[in-house]
Amino acid sequence: MFPELTTAGGNRPTVLVCDDERHIVRLIQVNLERMGYNVITAYDGREALEKLRTEKPVLVMLDVMMPYVDGYEVLKSIRKNPETAHLPVIMLTVKAQDGDEWKGYESGADMYMTKPFNPQDLRRFLEQ
């Protein structure tokens, strides 16, 4: 379901990680880099949308509750844009109610993970 760690040219695939909690971003970044991904970061929804225009990630990880533009709105923008509509998106959030998870999938998320999360669960999920 998710991108291979290497491409034909040996390039490292890029993942966009967006969360307003810098320590969460760093935790995800370290784990993804250990798995062989290149990581770009954003700390609010507006910044995530800008990075999507300037970078070419193969995967996006989004928090739901962020300043300026929330994760659901970022996800809707991703799905509406033909250039990004195909990108796999993982929602990573503290919002753990069934209704929250349903809203994530309804908005177009490919996976919905709740915080706190075990980095090994993320690794297993990406390696499926």
Backbone atoms as SQL, in Angstrom:
CREATE TABLE atoms (id INTEGER PRIMARY KEY, chain TEXT, resi INTEGER, resn TEXT, atom TEXT, x REAL, y REAL, z REAL);
INSERT INTO atoms VALUES
  (1, 'A', 1, 'MET', 'N', 0.822, -1.199, 0.000),
  (2, 'A', 1, 'MET', 'CA', 0.000, 0.000, 0.000),
  (3, 'A', 1, 'MET', 'C', 0.862, 1.256, 0.000),
  (4, 'A', 2, 'PHE', 'N', 1.986, 1.229, 0.714),
  (5, 'A', 2, 'PHE', 'CA', 2.802, 2.415, 0.841),
  (6, 'A', 2, 'PHE', 'C', 4.089, 2.291, 0.047),
  (7, 'A', 3, 'PRO', 'N', 4.728, 3.405, -0.216),
  (8, 'A', 3, 'PRO', 'CA', 5.881, 3.438, -1.115),
  (9, 'A', 3, 'PRO', 'C', 7.049, 2.578, -0.652),
  (10, 'A', 4, 'GLU', 'N', 7.741, 2.023, -1.643),
  (11, 'A', 4, 'GLU', 'CA', 8.966, 1.272, -1.363),
  (12, 'A', 4, 'GLU', 'C', 10.020, 2.230, -0.838),
  (13, 'A', 5, 'LEU', 'N', 10.994, 1.698, -0.118),
  (14, 'A', 5, 'LEU', 'CA', 12.031, 2.533, 0.464),
  (15, 'A', 5, 'LEU', 'C', 13.019, 3.057, -0.556),
  (16, 'A', 6, 'THR', 'N', 13.174, 2.400, -1.675),
  (17, 'A', 6, 'THR', 'CA', 14.084, 2.898, -2.698),
  (18, 'A', 6, 'THR', 'C', 13.355, 2.973, -4.023),
  (19, 'A', 7, 'THR', 'N', 13.825, 3.862, -4.858),
  (20, 'A', 7, 'THR', 'CA', 13.265, 3.982, -6.192),
  (21, 'A', 7, 'THR', 'C', 14.323, 3.531, -7.180),
  (22, 'A', 8, 'ALA', 'N', 13.979, 3.529, -8.442),
  (23, 'A', 8, 'ALA', 'CA', 14.885, 3.027, -9.472),
  (24, 'A', 8, 'ALA', 'C', 16.259, 3.698, -9.415),
  (25, 'A', 9, 'GLY', 'N', 16.310, 4.975, -9.141),
  (26, 'A', 9, 'GLY', 'CA', 17.578, 5.691, -9.083),
  (27, 'A', 9, 'GLY', 'C', 18.260, 5.597, -7.730),
  (28, 'A', 10, 'GLY', 'N', 17.685, 4.843, -6.808),
  (29, 'A', 10, 'GLY', 'CA', 18.263, 4.731, -5.480),
  (30, 'A', 10, 'GLY', 'C', 17.934, 5.918, -4.585),
  (31, 'A', 11, 'ASN', 'N', 17.047, 6.793, -5.041),
  (32, 'A', 11, 'ASN', 'CA', 16.666, 7.952, -4.244),
  (33, 'A', 11, 'ASN', 'C', 15.808, 7.526, -3.060),
  (34, 'A', 12, 'ARG', 'N', 15.914, 8.290, -1.984),
  (35, 'A', 12, 'ARG', 'CA', 15.084, 8.023, -0.814),
  (36, 'A', 12, 'ARG', 'C', 13.741, 8.712, -0.986),
  (37, 'A', 13, 'PRO', 'N', 12.635, 7.978, -0.869),
  (38, 'A', 13, 'PRO', 'CA', 11.316, 8.609, -0.964),
  (39, 'A', 13, 'PRO', 'C', 11.135, 9.637, 0.156),
  (40, 'A', 14, 'THR', 'N', 10.379, 10.667, -0.150),
  (41, 'A', 14, 'THR', 'CA', 10.162, 11.761, 0.796),
  (42, 'A', 14, 'THR', 'C', 8.786, 11.656, 1.429),
  (43, 'A', 15, 'VAL', 'N', 8.753, 11.858, 2.746),
  (44, 'A', 15, 'VAL', 'CA', 7.509, 11.873, 3.510),
  (45, 'A', 15, 'VAL', 'C', 7.348, 13.263, 4.111),
  (46, 'A', 16, 'LEU', 'N', 6.154, 13.822, 3.997),
  (47, 'A', 16, 'LEU', 'CA', 5.820, 15.077, 4.657),
  (48, 'A', 16, 'LEU', 'C', 5.156, 14.745, 5.986),
  (49, 'A', 17, 'VAL', 'N', 5.736, 15.241, 7.079),
  (50, 'A', 17, 'VAL', 'CA', 5.182, 15.047, 8.415),
  (51, 'A', 17, 'VAL', 'C', 4.720, 16.403, 8.925),
  (52, 'A', 18, 'CYS', 'N', 3.443, 16.507, 9.278),
  (53, 'A', 18, 'CYS', 'CA', 2.888, 17.775, 9.737),
  (54, 'A', 18, 'CYS', 'C', 2.173, 17.600, 11.070),
  (55, 'A', 19, 'ASP', 'N', 2.690, 18.290, 12.070),
  (56, 'A', 19, 'ASP', 'CA', 2.110, 18.268, 13.418),
  (57, 'A', 19, 'ASP', 'C', 2.583, 19.533, 14.118),
  (58, 'A', 20, 'ASP', 'N', 1.734, 20.144, 14.912),
  (59, 'A', 20, 'ASP', 'CA', 2.148, 21.356, 15.617),
  (60, 'A', 20, 'ASP', 'C', 2.963, 21.058, 16.871),
  (61, 'A', 21, 'GLU', 'N', 3.075, 19.801, 17.241),
  (62, 'A', 21, 'GLU', 'CA', 3.905, 19.417, 18.386),
  (63, 'A', 21, 'GLU', 'C', 5.272, 18.987, 17.856),
  (64, 'A', 22, 'ARG', 'N', 6.272, 19.843, 18.066),
  (65, 'A', 22, 'ARG', 'CA', 7.600, 19.621, 17.489),
  (66, 'A', 22, 'ARG', 'C', 8.246, 18.323, 17.962),
  (67, 'A', 23, 'HIS', 'N', 7.995, 17.926, 19.195),
  (68, 'A', 23, 'HIS', 'CA', 8.606, 16.677, 19.676),
  (69, 'A', 23, 'HIS', 'C', 8.002, 15.456, 18.970),
  (70, 'A', 24, 'ILE', 'N', 6.732, 15.531, 18.611),
  (71, 'A', 24, 'ILE', 'CA', 6.105, 14.440, 17.856),
  (72, 'A', 24, 'ILE', 'C', 6.701, 14.385, 16.448),
  (73, 'A', 25, 'VAL', 'N', 6.843, 15.550, 15.817),
  (74, 'A', 25, 'VAL', 'CA', 7.443, 15.608, 14.488),
  (75, 'A', 25, 'VAL', 'C', 8.840, 14.990, 14.526),
  (76, 'A', 26, 'ARG', 'N', 9.616, 15.353, 15.540),
  (77, 'A', 26, 'ARG', 'CA', 10.991, 14.844, 15.635),
  (78, 'A', 26, 'ARG', 'C', 11.001, 13.326, 15.836),
  (79, 'A', 27, 'LEU', 'N', 10.117, 12.810, 16.686),
  (80, 'A', 27, 'LEU', 'CA', 10.031, 11.371, 16.917),
  (81, 'A', 27, 'LEU', 'C', 9.707, 10.631, 15.615),
  (82, 'A', 28, 'ILE', 'N', 8.738, 11.134, 14.875),
  (83, 'A', 28, 'ILE', 'CA', 8.371, 10.511, 13.608),
  (84, 'A', 28, 'ILE', 'C', 9.521, 10.633, 12.615),
  (85, 'A', 29, 'GLN', 'N', 10.133, 11.803, 12.566),
  (86, 'A', 29, 'GLN', 'CA', 11.235, 12.036, 11.630),
  (87, 'A', 29, 'GLN', 'C', 12.383, 11.063, 11.857),
  (88, 'A', 30, 'VAL', 'N', 12.798, 10.911, 13.094),
  (89, 'A', 30, 'VAL', 'CA', 13.906, 10.004, 13.409),
  (90, 'A', 30, 'VAL', 'C', 13.572, 8.579, 12.986),
  (91, 'A', 31, 'ASN', 'N', 12.362, 8.132, 13.286),
  (92, 'A', 31, 'ASN', 'CA', 11.974, 6.763, 12.936),
  (93, 'A', 31, 'ASN', 'C', 11.877, 6.562, 11.431),
  (94, 'A', 32, 'LEU', 'N', 11.316, 7.527, 10.721),
  (95, 'A', 32, 'LEU', 'CA', 11.211, 7.392, 9.265),
  (96, 'A', 32, 'LEU', 'C', 12.590, 7.433, 8.605),
  (97, 'A', 33, 'GLU', 'N', 13.471, 8.283, 9.111),
  (98, 'A', 33, 'GLU', 'CA', 14.817, 8.346, 8.544),
  (99, 'A', 33, 'GLU', 'C', 15.567, 7.040, 8.775),
  (100, 'A', 34, 'ARG', 'N', 15.360, 6.425, 9.922),
  (101, 'A', 34, 'ARG', 'CA', 15.966, 5.113, 10.179),
  (102, 'A', 34, 'ARG', 'C', 15.443, 4.052, 9.222),
  (103, 'A', 35, 'MET', 'N', 14.218, 4.242, 8.749),
  (104, 'A', 35, 'MET', 'CA', 13.617, 3.297, 7.809),
  (105, 'A', 35, 'MET', 'C', 14.039, 3.580, 6.371),
  (106, 'A', 36, 'GLY', 'N', 14.755, 4.673, 6.151),
  (107, 'A', 36, 'GLY', 'CA', 15.239, 4.977, 4.814),
  (108, 'A', 36, 'GLY', 'C', 14.501, 6.076, 4.085),
  (109, 'A', 37, 'TYR', 'N', 13.586, 6.752, 4.755),
  (110, 'A', 37, 'TYR', 'CA', 12.855, 7.846, 4.129),
  (111, 'A', 37, 'TYR', 'C', 13.572, 9.177, 4.335),
  (112, 'A', 38, 'ASN', 'N', 13.383, 10.091, 3.400),
  (113, 'A', 38, 'ASN', 'CA', 13.745, 11.488, 3.560),
  (114, 'A', 38, 'ASN', 'C', 12.504, 12.162, 4.148),
  (115, 'A', 39, 'VAL', 'N', 12.675, 13.045, 5.125),
  (116, 'A', 39, 'VAL', 'CA', 11.522, 13.646, 5.795),
  (117, 'A', 39, 'VAL', 'C', 11.567, 15.161, 5.664),
  (118, 'A', 40, 'ILE', 'N', 10.441, 15.722, 5.244),
  (119, 'A', 40, 'ILE', 'CA', 10.256, 17.163, 5.304),
  (120, 'A', 40, 'ILE', 'C', 9.176, 17.423, 6.339),
  (121, 'A', 41, 'THR', 'N', 9.257, 18.571, 7.003),
  (122, 'A', 41, 'THR', 'CA', 8.358, 18.830, 8.119),
  (123, 'A', 41, 'THR', 'C', 7.564, 20.114, 7.917),
  (124, 'A', 42, 'ALA', 'N', 6.405, 20.132, 8.541),
  (125, 'A', 42, 'ALA', 'CA', 5.563, 21.321, 8.606),
  (126, 'A', 42, 'ALA', 'C', 4.924, 21.324, 9.989),
  (127, 'A', 43, 'TYR', 'N', 4.648, 22.521, 10.513),
  (128, 'A', 43, 'TYR', 'CA', 4.149, 22.636, 11.878),
  (129, 'A', 43, 'TYR', 'C', 2.745, 23.236, 11.967),
  (130, 'A', 44, 'ASP', 'N', 2.124, 23.470, 10.829),
  (131, 'A', 44, 'ASP', 'CA', 0.722, 23.878, 10.793),
  (132, 'A', 44, 'ASP', 'C', 0.172, 23.549, 9.413),
  (133, 'A', 45, 'GLY', 'N', -1.133, 23.630, 9.277),
  (134, 'A', 45, 'GLY', 'CA', -1.770, 23.239, 8.031),
  (135, 'A', 45, 'GLY', 'C', -1.387, 24.091, 6.841),
  (136, 'A', 46, 'ARG', 'N', -1.226, 25.392, 7.054),
  (137, 'A', 46, 'ARG', 'CA', -0.820, 26.276, 5.961),
  (138, 'A', 46, 'ARG', 'C', 0.546, 25.892, 5.417),
  (139, 'A', 47, 'GLU', 'N', 1.476, 25.636, 6.342),
  (140, 'A', 47, 'GLU', 'CA', 2.824, 25.237, 5.941),
  (141, 'A', 47, 'GLU', 'C', 2.790, 23.895, 5.198),
  (142, 'A', 48, 'ALA', 'N', 1.946, 22.984, 5.636),
  (143, 'A', 48, 'ALA', 'CA', 1.823, 21.691, 4.959),
  (144, 'A', 48, 'ALA', 'C', 1.356, 21.872, 3.526),
  (145, 'A', 49, 'LEU', 'N', 0.362, 22.721, 3.315),
  (146, 'A', 49, 'LEU', 'CA', -0.139, 22.960, 1.961),
  (147, 'A', 49, 'LEU', 'C', 0.941, 23.584, 1.084),
  (148, 'A', 50, 'GLU', 'N', 1.738, 24.485, 1.643),
  (149, 'A', 50, 'GLU', 'CA', 2.838, 25.091, 0.888),
  (150, 'A', 50, 'GLU', 'C', 3.891, 24.046, 0.522),
  (151, 'A', 51, 'LYS', 'N', 4.247, 23.182, 1.472),
  (152, 'A', 51, 'LYS', 'CA', 5.247, 22.143, 1.198),
  (153, 'A', 51, 'LYS', 'C', 4.738, 21.165, 0.137),
  (154, 'A', 52, 'LEU', 'N', 3.448, 20.915, 0.128),
  (155, 'A', 52, 'LEU', 'CA', 2.882, 20.035, -0.897),
  (156, 'A', 52, 'LEU', 'C', 3.016, 20.642, -2.290),
  (157, 'A', 53, 'ARG', 'N', 3.003, 21.977, -2.363),
  (158, 'A', 53, 'ARG', 'CA', 3.164, 22.643, -3.655),
  (159, 'A', 53, 'ARG', 'C', 4.621, 22.643, -4.115),
  (160, 'A', 54, 'THR', 'N', 5.564, 22.693, -3.170),
  (161, 'A', 54, 'THR', 'CA', 6.978, 22.848, -3.534),
  (162, 'A', 54, 'THR', 'C', 7.772, 21.550, -3.488),
  (163, 'A', 55, 'GLU', 'N', 7.313, 20.581, -2.744),
  (164, 'A', 55, 'GLU', 'CA', 8.013, 19.300, -2.602),
  (165, 'A', 55, 'GLU', 'C', 7.165, 18.214, -3.256),
  (166, 'A', 56, 'LYS', 'N', 7.731, 17.059, -3.401),
  (167, 'A', 56, 'LYS', 'CA', 6.986, 15.943, -4.002),
  (168, 'A', 56, 'LYS', 'C', 7.036, 14.722, -3.080),
  (169, 'A', 57, 'PRO', 'N', 6.321, 14.783, -1.956),
  (170, 'A', 57, 'PRO', 'CA', 6.342, 13.626, -1.052),
  (171, 'A', 57, 'PRO', 'C', 5.596, 12.445, -1.656),
  (172, 'A', 58, 'VAL', 'N', 5.947, 11.259, -1.190),
  (173, 'A', 58, 'VAL', 'CA', 5.245, 10.042, -1.619),
  (174, 'A', 58, 'VAL', 'C', 4.248, 9.588, -0.557),
  (175, 'A', 59, 'LEU', 'N', 4.281, 10.246, 0.600),
  (176, 'A', 59, 'LEU', 'CA', 3.418, 9.912, 1.729),
  (177, 'A', 59, 'LEU', 'C', 3.280, 11.151, 2.593),
  (178, 'A', 60, 'VAL', 'N', 2.100, 11.355, 3.189),
  (179, 'A', 60, 'VAL', 'CA', 1.852, 12.491, 4.076),
  (180, 'A', 60, 'VAL', 'C', 1.334, 11.962, 5.399),
  (181, 'A', 61, 'MET', 'N', 1.901, 12.475, 6.492),
  (182, 'A', 61, 'MET', 'CA', 1.395, 12.182, 7.837),
  (183, 'A', 61, 'MET', 'C', 0.890, 13.496, 8.424),
  (184, 'A', 62, 'LEU', 'N', -0.369, 13.510, 8.846),
  (185, 'A', 62, 'LEU', 'CA', -1.011, 14.738, 9.306),
  (186, 'A', 62, 'LEU', 'C', -1.613, 14.596, 10.690),
  (187, 'A', 63, 'ASP', 'N', -1.387, 15.600, 11.510),
  (188, 'A', 63, 'ASP', 'CA', -2.140, 15.742, 12.752),
  (189, 'A', 63, 'ASP', 'C', -3.507, 16.316, 12.382),
  (190, 'A', 64, 'VAL', 'N', -4.494, 16.129, 13.222),
  (191, 'A', 64, 'VAL', 'CA', -5.815, 16.701, 12.961),
  (192, 'A', 64, 'VAL', 'C', -5.891, 18.128, 13.476),
  (193, 'A', 65, 'MET', 'N', -5.547, 18.331, 14.746),
  (194, 'A', 65, 'MET', 'CA', -5.701, 19.651, 15.365),
  (195, 'A', 65, 'MET', 'C', -4.406, 20.451, 15.207),
  (196, 'A', 66, 'MET', 'N', -4.439, 21.421, 14.281),
  (197, 'A', 66, 'MET', 'CA', -3.288, 22.272, 14.004),
  (198, 'A', 66, 'MET', 'C', -3.747, 23.707, 13.806),
  (199, 'A', 67, 'PRO', 'N', -2.834, 24.665, 13.999),
  (200, 'A', 67, 'PRO', 'CA', -3.182, 26.069, 13.765),
  (201, 'A', 67, 'PRO', 'C', -3.463, 26.360, 12.293),
  (202, 'A', 68, 'TYR', 'N', -4.255, 27.400, 12.057),
  (203, 'A', 68, 'TYR', 'CA', -4.568, 27.970, 10.747),
  (204, 'A', 68, 'TYR', 'C', -5.466, 27.084, 9.896),
  (205, 'A', 69, 'VAL', 'N', -5.002, 25.887, 9.557),
  (206, 'A', 69, 'VAL', 'CA', -5.792, 24.954, 8.748),
  (207, 'A', 69, 'VAL', 'C', -5.669, 23.587, 9.410),
  (208, 'A', 70, 'ASP', 'N', -6.801, 22.961, 9.762),
  (209, 'A', 70, 'ASP', 'CA', -6.694, 21.672, 10.453),
  (210, 'A', 70, 'ASP', 'C', -6.382, 20.541, 9.465),
  (211, 'A', 71, 'GLY', 'N', -6.049, 19.393, 10.010),
  (212, 'A', 71, 'GLY', 'CA', -5.652, 18.257, 9.194),
  (213, 'A', 71, 'GLY', 'C', -6.728, 17.776, 8.245),
  (214, 'A', 72, 'TYR', 'N', -7.994, 17.862, 8.659),
  (215, 'A', 72, 'TYR', 'CA', -9.081, 17.449, 7.769),
  (216, 'A', 72, 'TYR', 'C', -9.120, 18.331, 6.527),
  (217, 'A', 73, 'GLU', 'N', -8.936, 19.633, 6.708),
  (218, 'A', 73, 'GLU', 'CA', -8.964, 20.551, 5.573),
  (219, 'A', 73, 'GLU', 'C', -7.753, 20.346, 4.669),
  (220, 'A', 74, 'VAL', 'N', -6.582, 20.086, 5.268),
  (221, 'A', 74, 'VAL', 'CA', -5.400, 19.777, 4.462),
  (222, 'A', 74, 'VAL', 'C', -5.668, 18.526, 3.637),
  (223, 'A', 75, 'LEU', 'N', -6.240, 17.524, 4.271),
  (224, 'A', 75, 'LEU', 'CA', -6.538, 16.272, 3.579),
  (225, 'A', 75, 'LEU', 'C', -7.530, 16.492, 2.433),
  (226, 'A', 76, 'LYS', 'N', -8.558, 17.286, 2.668),
  (227, 'A', 76, 'LYS', 'CA', -9.522, 17.581, 1.595),
  (228, 'A', 76, 'LYS', 'C', -8.832, 18.283, 0.430),
  (229, 'A', 77, 'SER', 'N', -7.908, 19.197, 0.732),
  (230, 'A', 77, 'SER', 'CA', -7.155, 19.891, -0.328),
  (231, 'A', 77, 'SER', 'C', -6.288, 18.907, -1.107),
  (232, 'A', 78, 'ILE', 'N', -5.680, 17.970, -0.387),
  (233, 'A', 78, 'ILE', 'CA', -4.865, 16.942, -1.047),
  (234, 'A', 78, 'ILE', 'C', -5.721, 16.143, -2.015),
  (235, 'A', 79, 'ARG', 'N', -6.887, 15.717, -1.574),
  (236, 'A', 79, 'ARG', 'CA', -7.759, 14.870, -2.397),
  (237, 'A', 79, 'ARG', 'C', -8.382, 15.622, -3.577),
  (238, 'A', 80, 'LYS', 'N', -8.575, 16.938, -3.451),
  (239, 'A', 80, 'LYS', 'CA', -9.170, 17.726, -4.535),
  (240, 'A', 80, 'LYS', 'C', -8.166, 18.044, -5.642),
  (241, 'A', 81, 'ASN', 'N', -6.878, 18.048, -5.325),
  (242, 'A', 81, 'ASN', 'CA', -5.849, 18.416, -6.291),
  (243, 'A', 81, 'ASN', 'C', -5.415, 17.182, -7.078),
  (244, 'A', 82, 'PRO', 'N', -5.574, 17.191, -8.405),
  (245, 'A', 82, 'PRO', 'CA', -5.189, 16.020, -9.209),
  (246, 'A', 82, 'PRO', 'C', -3.717, 15.628, -9.058),
  (247, 'A', 83, 'GLU', 'N', -2.860, 16.595, -8.736),
  (248, 'A', 83, 'GLU', 'CA', -1.434, 16.295, -8.583),
  (249, 'A', 83, 'GLU', 'C', -1.127, 15.558, -7.276),
  (250, 'A', 84, 'THR', 'N', -2.007, 15.671, -6.285),
  (251, 'A', 84, 'THR', 'CA', -1.742, 15.057, -4.987),
  (252, 'A', 84, 'THR', 'C', -2.815, 14.053, -4.559),
  (253, 'A', 85, 'ALA', 'N', -3.874, 13.946, -5.315),
  (254, 'A', 85, 'ALA', 'CA', -5.013, 13.105, -4.921),
  (255, 'A', 85, 'ALA', 'C', -4.624, 11.656, -4.653),
  (256, 'A', 86, 'HIS', 'N', -3.592, 11.176, -5.313),
  (257, 'A', 86, 'HIS', 'CA', -3.155, 9.782, -5.188),
  (258, 'A', 86, 'HIS', 'C', -2.299, 9.521, -3.945),
  (259, 'A', 87, 'LEU', 'N', -1.815, 10.580, -3.290),
  (260, 'A', 87, 'LEU', 'CA', -0.889, 10.395, -2.170),
  (261, 'A', 87, 'LEU', 'C', -1.535, 9.647, -1.010),
  (262, 'A', 88, 'PRO', 'N', -0.843, 8.647, -0.463),
  (263, 'A', 88, 'PRO', 'CA', -1.346, 8.032, 0.767),
  (264, 'A', 88, 'PRO', 'C', -1.191, 9.017, 1.922),
  (265, 'A', 89, 'VAL', 'N', -2.201, 9.057, 2.776),
  (266, 'A', 89, 'VAL', 'CA', -2.201, 9.979, 3.919),
  (267, 'A', 89, 'VAL', 'C', -2.525, 9.204, 5.185),
  (268, 'A', 90, 'ILE', 'N', -1.678, 9.390, 6.190),
  (269, 'A', 90, 'ILE', 'CA', -1.908, 8.823, 7.520),
  (270, 'A', 90, 'ILE', 'C', -2.268, 9.965, 8.450),
  (271, 'A', 91, 'MET', 'N', -3.416, 9.872, 9.090),
  (272, 'A', 91, 'MET', 'CA', -3.799, 10.843, 10.118),
  (273, 'A', 91, 'MET', 'C', -3.255, 10.323, 11.438),
  (274, 'A', 92, 'LEU', 'N', -2.550, 11.173, 12.165),
  (275, 'A', 92, 'LEU', 'CA', -1.960, 10.811, 13.452),
  (276, 'A', 92, 'LEU', 'C', -2.435, 11.841, 14.458),
  (277, 'A', 93, 'THR', 'N', -3.269, 11.426, 15.412),
  (278, 'A', 93, 'THR', 'CA', -3.943, 12.406, 16.255),
  (279, 'A', 93, 'THR', 'C', -4.318, 11.851, 17.623),
  (280, 'A', 94, 'VAL', 'N', -4.601, 12.758, 18.558),
  (281, 'A', 94, 'VAL', 'CA', -5.104, 12.343, 19.868),
  (282, 'A', 94, 'VAL', 'C', -6.611, 12.122, 19.820),
  (283, 'A', 95, 'LYS', 'N', -7.248, 12.525, 18.749),
  (284, 'A', 95, 'LYS', 'CA', -8.701, 12.380, 18.618),
  (285, 'A', 95, 'LYS', 'C', -9.018, 10.914, 18.338),
  (286, 'A', 96, 'ALA', 'N', -9.452, 10.203, 19.396),
  (287, 'A', 96, 'ALA', 'CA', -9.552, 8.745, 19.330),
  (288, 'A', 96, 'ALA', 'C', -10.988, 8.204, 19.359),
  (289, 'A', 97, 'GLN', 'N', -11.965, 9.067, 19.323),
  (290, 'A', 97, 'GLN', 'CA', -13.346, 8.587, 19.324),
  (291, 'A', 97, 'GLN', 'C', -13.698, 7.981, 17.971),
  (292, 'A', 98, 'ASP', 'N', -14.653, 7.059, 17.951),
  (293, 'A', 98, 'ASP', 'CA', -15.066, 6.426, 16.696),
  (294, 'A', 98, 'ASP', 'C', -15.482, 7.457, 15.650),
  (295, 'A', 99, 'GLY', 'N', -16.185, 8.492, 16.081),
  (296, 'A', 99, 'GLY', 'CA', -16.621, 9.533, 15.154),
  (297, 'A', 99, 'GLY', 'C', -15.453, 10.279, 14.535),
  (298, 'A', 100, 'ASP', 'N', -14.388, 10.475, 15.311),
  (299, 'A', 100, 'ASP', 'CA', -13.202, 11.144, 14.797),
  (300, 'A', 100, 'ASP', 'C', -12.529, 10.284, 13.734),
  (301, 'A', 101, 'GLU', 'N', -12.399, 9.003, 14.035),
  (302, 'A', 101, 'GLU', 'CA', -11.781, 8.082, 13.087),
  (303, 'A', 101, 'GLU', 'C', -12.616, 8.010, 11.801),
  (304, 'A', 102, 'TRP', 'N', -13.928, 7.926, 11.943),
  (305, 'A', 102, 'TRP', 'CA', -14.808, 7.897, 10.778),
  (306, 'A', 102, 'TRP', 'C', -14.625, 9.156, 9.939),
  (307, 'A', 103, 'LYS', 'N', -14.542, 10.317, 10.596),
  (308, 'A', 103, 'LYS', 'CA', -14.367, 11.575, 9.871),
  (309, 'A', 103, 'LYS', 'C', -13.038, 11.571, 9.114),
  (310, 'A', 104, 'GLY', 'N', -11.994, 11.008, 9.706),
  (311, 'A', 104, 'GLY', 'CA', -10.708, 10.908, 9.022),
  (312, 'A', 104, 'GLY', 'C', -10.804, 10.078, 7.762),
  (313, 'A', 105, 'TYR', 'N', -11.406, 8.904, 7.873),
  (314, 'A', 105, 'TYR', 'CA', -11.564, 8.050, 6.687),
  (315, 'A', 105, 'TYR', 'C', -12.512, 8.688, 5.671),
  (316, 'A', 106, 'GLU', 'N', -13.570, 9.314, 6.152),
  (317, 'A', 106, 'GLU', 'CA', -14.525, 9.983, 5.270),
  (318, 'A', 106, 'GLU', 'C', -13.846, 11.133, 4.512),
  (319, 'A', 107, 'SER', 'N', -12.876, 11.773, 5.141),
  (320, 'A', 107, 'SER', 'CA', -12.146, 12.876, 4.507),
  (321, 'A', 107, 'SER', 'C', -11.109, 12.380, 3.510),
  (322, 'A', 108, 'GLY', 'N', -10.833, 11.076, 3.527),
  (323, 'A', 108, 'GLY', 'CA', -9.903, 10.519, 2.553),
  (324, 'A', 108, 'GLY', 'C', -8.627, 9.939, 3.125),
  (325, 'A', 109, 'ALA', 'N', -8.532, 9.774, 4.443),
  (326, 'A', 109, 'ALA', 'CA', -7.326, 9.188, 5.040),
  (327, 'A', 109, 'ALA', 'C', -7.191, 7.722, 4.642),
  (328, 'A', 110, 'ASP', 'N', -5.953, 7.296, 4.458),
  (329, 'A', 110, 'ASP', 'CA', -5.678, 5.887, 4.173),
  (330, 'A', 110, 'ASP', 'C', -5.479, 5.107, 5.465),
  (331, 'A', 111, 'MET', 'N', -5.068, 5.814, 6.519),
  (332, 'A', 111, 'MET', 'CA', -4.839, 5.187, 7.825),
  (333, 'A', 111, 'MET', 'C', -5.074, 6.237, 8.888),
  (334, 'A', 112, 'TYR', 'N', -5.578, 5.803, 10.043),
  (335, 'A', 112, 'TYR', 'CA', -5.854, 6.698, 11.160),
  (336, 'A', 112, 'TYR', 'C', -5.180, 6.105, 12.385),
  (337, 'A', 113, 'MET', 'N', -4.151, 6.769, 12.896),
  (338, 'A', 113, 'MET', 'CA', -3.424, 6.298, 14.082),
  (339, 'A', 113, 'MET', 'C', -3.600, 7.308, 15.206),
  (340, 'A', 114, 'THR', 'N', -3.754, 6.803, 16.428),
  (341, 'A', 114, 'THR', 'CA', -3.930, 7.702, 17.560),
  (342, 'A', 114, 'THR', 'C', -2.641, 7.833, 18.368),
  (343, 'A', 115, 'LYS', 'N', -2.466, 9.038, 18.947),
  (344, 'A', 115, 'LYS', 'CA', -1.348, 9.316, 19.841),
  (345, 'A', 115, 'LYS', 'C', -1.811, 8.996, 21.258),
  (346, 'A', 116, 'PRO', 'N', -0.948, 8.553, 22.113),
  (347, 'A', 116, 'PRO', 'CA', 0.445, 8.227, 21.806),
  (348, 'A', 116, 'PRO', 'C', 0.497, 6.970, 20.944),
  (349, 'A', 117, 'PHE', 'N', 1.554, 6.861, 20.166),
  (350, 'A', 117, 'PHE', 'CA', 1.700, 5.713, 19.289),
  (351, 'A', 117, 'PHE', 'C', 3.059, 5.079, 19.524),
  (352, 'A', 118, 'ASN', 'N', 3.139, 3.816, 19.187),
  (353, 'A', 118, 'ASN', 'CA', 4.392, 3.088, 19.296),
  (354, 'A', 118, 'ASN', 'C', 5.092, 3.189, 17.940),
  (355, 'A', 119, 'PRO', 'N', 6.323, 3.717, 17.903),
  (356, 'A', 119, 'PRO', 'CA', 7.034, 3.822, 16.621),
  (357, 'A', 119, 'PRO', 'C', 7.148, 2.486, 15.882),
  (358, 'A', 120, 'GLN', 'N', 7.167, 1.385, 16.620),
  (359, 'A', 120, 'GLN', 'CA', 7.229, 0.078, 15.965),
  (360, 'A', 120, 'GLN', 'C', 5.933, -0.229, 15.214),
  (361, 'A', 121, 'ASP', 'N', 4.801, 0.265, 15.731),
  (362, 'A', 121, 'ASP', 'CA', 3.533, 0.088, 15.016),
  (363, 'A', 121, 'ASP', 'C', 3.563, 0.842, 13.694),
  (364, 'A', 122, 'LEU', 'N', 4.133, 2.042, 13.703),
  (365, 'A', 122, 'LEU', 'CA', 4.273, 2.808, 12.473),
  (366, 'A', 122, 'LEU', 'C', 5.155, 2.055, 11.487),
  (367, 'A', 123, 'ARG', 'N', 6.264, 1.531, 11.963),
  (368, 'A', 123, 'ARG', 'CA', 7.181, 0.781, 11.104),
  (369, 'A', 123, 'ARG', 'C', 6.464, -0.429, 10.488),
  (370, 'A', 124, 'ARG', 'N', 5.765, -1.201, 11.322),
  (371, 'A', 124, 'ARG', 'CA', 5.052, -2.387, 10.815),
  (372, 'A', 124, 'ARG', 'C', 4.007, -1.990, 9.774),
  (373, 'A', 125, 'PHE', 'N', 3.321, -0.907, 10.041),
  (374, 'A', 125, 'PHE', 'CA', 2.294, -0.452, 9.111),
  (375, 'A', 125, 'PHE', 'C', 2.900, -0.067, 7.767),
  (376, 'A', 126, 'LEU', 'N', 3.990, 0.666, 7.773),
  (377, 'A', 126, 'LEU', 'CA', 4.620, 1.119, 6.535),
  (378, 'A', 126, 'LEU', 'C', 5.267, -0.025, 5.769),
  (379, 'A', 127, 'GLU', 'N', 5.646, -1.079, 6.471),
  (380, 'A', 127, 'GLU', 'CA', 6.301, -2.204, 5.817),
  (381, 'A', 127, 'GLU', 'C', 5.318, -3.233, 5.274),
  (382, 'A', 128, 'GLN', 'N', 4.019, -3.055, 5.510),
  (383, 'A', 128, 'GLN', 'CA', 3.010, -3.989, 4.989),
  (384, 'A', 128, 'GLN', 'C', 3.079, -4.082, 3.492);
